[in-house]
């Protein structure tokens, strides 16, 4: 594969054979991956909290029925 640099874009190169433009910004990519991982963890945390709250609600309802 042969690449050429894109003028005025230091993080972009072009594949001569396919014409594809490739971003070589590894720092930006790693930041994106970390941000996506954090969002997924936060989403999982929220889902767990919602499930726990639903369980508590059911337990309270059952307790009220027994009283």
Secondary structure as GFF3:
##gff-version 3
##sequence-region A 1 67
A	DSSP	beta_strand	3	6	.	.	.	ID=ss1
A	DSSP	beta_strand	9	15	.	.	.	ID=ss2
A	DSSP	beta_strand	21	23	.	.	.	ID=ss3
A	DSSP	alpha_helix	26	66	.	.	.	ID=ss4
###
